[in-house]
Amino acid sequence: MPHGDEKLTHRKPTIDDVAALSGVGRTTVSRVLNDGPNVSAKMRARVLTAVETLGYQVNVQARFLAGGTARTIALICAADVENEPNSYYQSALEVGALRACAPLGFHLVIHSVVQTRPDLADEIAQLIEDSRSAGAILTPPFSDNLALVRRLEKTGRAVVCISPGPQTHGAAPGVGMDDEAAGFALATALLALGHRRFGFIKGLEHHLSAEQRYRGTVQALAAYGLAEGAITSVRGNFTFKGGKESMPAILAADPRPTAVICANDDTAVGALFAAHELGVTVPADLSIASFDDTPVSALVWPPLTTIHQPIQRMSQRAVEILVDRLTTGGKGRGEGGQGGHAAPMEYLPFALMTRQSTAAPAG
């Protein structure tokens, strides 16, 4: 007849097994696993030791059903009523998040919020409440909003930020690529080709990750002994139209740039269209490069040199980090400043995709 601990090797341990091994009641185990109140440090340690000894894993679906909370994560994306949306960025985030949610037993709800609303924090908090979401993934520019992050954390929702700017680093876990390093890498590649006069079409001013791309470009020029005056910058809005309308000002600069860097691929496609329309040959007369490596970057002519940003992987990791916070009780312990430590920022690798839109400057 096998002993009780031998039986456990043939099945998954349960919460009752944890209670028996730690010598406490099932309710106490539940309080510990849910980071609940009224549990002494000694009792908590006994339960967690039993959990580790047995290899007990929380049943995510059972936990959220028992708690009366939907197994739902909210993905908060920006909407701009004045401009067309980014052709790929948001859809890639949605696909990545959906792929991560399914095997983890969670549902995804997607909310598009006008980013210029004065009652932004109230609206997002209400959307999350109405959808009974256990946590939220904030995308730019919401991931740059420290007040919003703190507001959601105070309501008991776990938060993960995608591509957060410096203001929210440490307030909640973040995932993204190092935009400043990406800007440095792209500009360095153009400098190595011989370019010394640049144009830069920026994104919207409150998108801090895009601003870091420009900062990285400035640093690369400085490394080559060039001042920021070697760049003619124009404020864009991440759209085809913005890129097209920005090119006349770039080309009118004296001396005229030999290379233009755009904040994203949609902007670069608009810039490329304007160059064709104005009789400027790319790359013989002007090199154009950008960021994101969205599908359109390889479909235009000439195909765009661009930085590959792992957009789908970013949202997948955001879901994984958020679910881990929800299921392990990580929220609030050593994160977001509540435990005295900054929340982690995870950088995913980027890659330079060199294509036919860039070449050495003429002459």
PyMOL commands that set and color helices and strands:
alter all, ss='L'
color gray80, all
select helices_A, chain A and resi 4-8+15-22+26-33+41-54+60-66+89-104+120-130+142-144+146-154+166-168+179-193+208-223+228-230+240-251+265-277+295-298+311-328
alter helices_A, ss='H'
color red, helices_A
select strands_A, chain A and resi 72-79+107-114+135-138+158-162+174-176+198-202+231-235+259-262+287-292+305-308+345-347+351-353
alter strands_A, ss='S'
color yellow, strands_A
deselect
rebuild
show_as cartoon
